[in-house]
Amino acid sequence: MKATRKDSLTSEDEGAKRLRMPSVKLADQSVPPVPPRPRTASSKQPQQLQPPPEFPSQPVWNLPAASRSQCDINLLERDQMIFRALEEIKAQVRQNTLLLQALAKKQPPQTTMSLSDDFKFPIQSLEELRKVEKVLADKLQQKALTSYLATLGGVNPGDIVRRIMRHLLSDALAVQFNWLGRRGQKMAFSALSLTAVIRGAAAVQNVTASDCEVSIKNWLKYRGDRNGGRKRRAEQQQGPVNDQSSSSELDSDSEMGA
């Protein structure tokens, strides 16, 4: 029998199918799948971040409600005390700052001019005062003496002027002066160049001219009462009165005897 074309095509298709389909024997001889490799301690593990610790929103200790409210009150009082203390410190610092600024303003200006050797204080006599007046004709010496007298200080205008006057004049010389020189033989202190220097030294310490003048007048007025002067003047005033009383007593005794 001759094979037809149709039979040949069928045989070819079946051969192709046999080639494409693996046999059972080949499938059995295939390589088994590799099992997963177990991880060892040396293998790198992805680092996992630990969550942050959770802090308790409430205090660790468990207190009753009354105790917790008392603690809150104590904390509030403490905060108020701290706040008041800070306010007091601020006020004190502010006050100290103002005092330092005031002292800086009162600080006399520095001068390179030295005082003359003719300045010898306190002045004891009119002759020494004339020498001082002659030296004060120099403006530089006036400024130097003003700066020097301003360093004597004082707590108020009267004290400032009294310190300057005590430093400049002795009691024996001061009793020979008053402000205008209108009483007897006393000389006018207001006409001296030294008076202008005293005013300048007081002005450096914020003493007005009128306050300075009043303080000088009072100091000169009562200077004679120092060192027993008041007692001597009282004794002098009582002397004539005692003489008159004694003479009247003698007259009355003589009349009685007659």
C-alpha positions in Angstrom: 0.0 0.0 0.0 1.2 3.4 -0.8 1.1 6.0 1.9 -0.9 9.0 1.1 0.0 12.6 1.6 -2.6 12.9 4.4 -1.1 10.0 6.3 2.4 11.6 6.0 1.2 14.9 7.5 -0.5 13.1 10.4 2.7 11.2 11.2 4.7 14.4 11.1 2.4 16.1 13.4 2.5 13.3 15.9 6.3 13.3 15.7 6.4 17.0 16.5 4.1 16.5 19.5 6.3 13.8 20.8 9.4 16.1 20.5 7.7 19.0 22.3 6.3 17.0 25.3 8.9 15.8 27.8 8.9 12.3 28.6 8.1 11.0 32.1 11.5 9.6 32.4 13.2 13.0 31.7 10.8 14.7 34.2 11.8 12.2 36.9 15.4 12.9 36.2 15.0 16.7 36.6 17.0 18.5 39.4 15.0 18.9 42.6 14.4 22.5 43.9 17.1 23.9 46.2 15.8 24.4 49.7 16.1 27.9 51.2 19.4 28.5 53.0 19.0 28.9 56.7 20.1 32.3 58.1 23.0 32.3 60.5 23.9 34.7 63.2 26.6 36.3 61.0 24.2 37.3 58.3 23.2 40.9 58.3 19.8 41.6 59.8 18.0 44.9 59.1 18.2 47.1 62.2 14.8 47.6 63.8 14.2 50.9 65.6 13.0 50.6 69.2 10.0 52.7 70.0 10.7 55.6 72.6 9.8 54.9 76.1 6.4 56.0 77.2 6.4 58.4 80.1 3.4 58.3 82.3 1.2 61.4 81.9 0.4 61.2 85.6 2.8 61.3 88.6 4.4 58.0 89.4 3.1 58.1 92.9 -0.5 57.7 93.5 -1.8 60.4 95.8 -5.3 61.2 96.9 -7.1 64.1 95.3 -6.8 66.3 98.4 -3.0 65.7 98.6 -2.5 66.5 94.9 -4.4 69.8 95.2 -2.3 70.7 98.3 0.9 70.0 96.3 -0.4 72.2 93.4 -1.1 75.1 95.9 2.4 74.7 97.4 4.0 74.9 93.9 1.9 77.9 93.0 3.0 79.7 96.2 6.6 78.8 95.5 6.4 80.3 92.0 4.8 83.4 93.4 7.6 83.8 95.9 10.3 83.4 93.3 8.5 85.9 91.1 8.4 88.5 93.9 12.1 87.9 94.7 13.0 88.5 91.1 11.0 91.7 91.1 12.8 92.9 94.2 16.1 92.1 92.7 15.2 94.1 89.6 14.1 97.1 91.6 17.4 97.0 93.7 19.5 96.8 90.5 17.6 99.7 89.0 18.1 101.7 92.2 21.8 100.9 92.3 22.1 102.0 88.7 20.6 105.3 89.4 22.9 105.8 92.4 25.9 105.0 90.3 24.8 107.5 87.6 24.3 110.2 90.2 27.7 109.6 91.7 29.3 109.7 88.2 27.7 113.1 87.6 29.0 114.4 91.0 32.5 113.2 90.2 34.6 116.3 89.8 36.5 116.7 86.5 40.1 115.6 86.5 42.6 118.3 86.2 46.3 118.1 85.4 46.9 121.5 87.1 48.4 121.1 90.5 47.6 123.4 93.4 50.0 126.2 94.2 52.3 126.0 97.2 50.7 129.2 98.6 47.5 127.2 99.4 47.8 126.3 103.0 44.6 125.3 104.6 43.0 126.2 106.9 43.9 129.9 106.4 45.0 131.3 109.7 45.4 135.1 109.1 44.5 137.9 106.8 48.0 137.9 105.4 47.6 134.3 104.3 44.2 135.1 102.8 45.7 137.9 100.8 48.2 135.5 99.3 45.4 133.1 98.4 43.5 135.9 96.7 46.5 136.8 94.7 47.0 133.2 93.5 43.3 132.9 92.6 43.8 135.7 90.0 45.0 132.8 87.8 42.0 131.1 86.2 43.8 127.7 86.1 44.4 127.9 89.9 40.7 128.7 90.4 39.8 125.5 88.4 42.3 123.4 90.3 41.1 124.6 93.7 37.4 124.1 92.7 38.1 120.5 91.7 40.0 119.9 94.9 37.3 121.3 97.2 34.6 119.3 95.3 36.2 116.1 96.5 35.4 116.9 100.2 31.9 115.6 99.6 28.8 115.9 101.9 25.4 114.4 102.4 23.3 117.5 101.7 23.9 121.1 100.5 24.4 122.5 104.0 26.9 119.7 104.9 28.8 120.2 101.6 29.3 123.9 102.2 30.2 123.5 105.9 32.9 120.9 104.9 34.4 123.4 102.5 34.3 126.3 104.9 35.8 124.3 107.8 38.6 123.2 105.4 39.4 126.7 104.2 39.1 129.0 107.2 40.2 128.8 110.8 37.8 130.0 113.5 40.1 132.9 114.4 39.8 134.2 110.8 36.2 133.3 110.2 34.9 135.5 113.1 36.3 138.6 111.3 33.9 138.1 108.4 30.2 138.2 107.6 28.5 138.1 104.3 28.2 141.8 103.5 30.5 143.3 106.1 27.9 145.7 107.6 28.4 145.0 111.3 31.2 147.0 113.0 34.7 146.1 111.8 33.8 142.8 110.0 34.8 142.3 106.4 32.6 141.2 103.5 33.2 137.6 102.7 31.0 137.9 99.5 33.6 140.2 97.9 36.4 137.5 98.0 37.5 135.5 95.0 37.6 132.5 97.3 33.8 132.8 97.6 33.4 132.2 93.8 35.6 129.1 94.1 33.4 127.8 97.0 30.3 128.3 94.8 31.9 126.5 91.9 32.9 123.5 94.1 29.4 123.3 95.6 27.8 123.5 92.1 29.8 120.5 91.0 27.8 118.6 93.7 24.5 120.0 92.5 24.2 122.7 95.1 22.5 125.8 93.9 24.0 129.3 94.3 21.2 130.4 96.7 21.6 127.3 98.9 25.4 127.9 98.9 25.0 131.5 100.0 22.6 130.7 102.8 24.9 128.0 104.1 27.9 130.4 104.1 25.9 133.1 105.9 24.9 130.6 108.6 28.4 129.2 109.0 29.9 132.7 109.4 27.1 133.8 111.7 27.5 131.0 114.2 31.2 130.5 113.9 31.9 132.8 116.8 29.9 130.5 119.1 32.3 127.6 118.6 35.1 126.7 121.0 33.5 128.5 124.0 32.7 131.7 122.1 29.0 131.6 123.2 29.9 131.3 126.8 32.4 134.2 126.7 29.8 136.4 125.0 27.2 135.5 127.6 29.7 136.3 130.4 30.5 139.7 128.8 26.8 140.5 128.5 26.2 139.5 132.2 29.1 141.6 133.5 27.5 145.1 133.3 24.3 143.8 134.7 26.1 142.3 137.8 27.9 145.6 138.3 24.7 147.6 138.2 23.0 145.2 140.7 25.9 145.4 143.1 26.0 149.2 143.0 22.2 149.3 143.7 22.6 147.0 146.6 25.4 149.2 148.1 23.1 152.3 147.8 20.3 150.5 149.5 22.6 149.4 152.3 23.9 152.9 152.9 20.4 154.3 153.1 19.3 151.7 155.6 22.4 152.5 157.7 21.6 156.2 157.6 
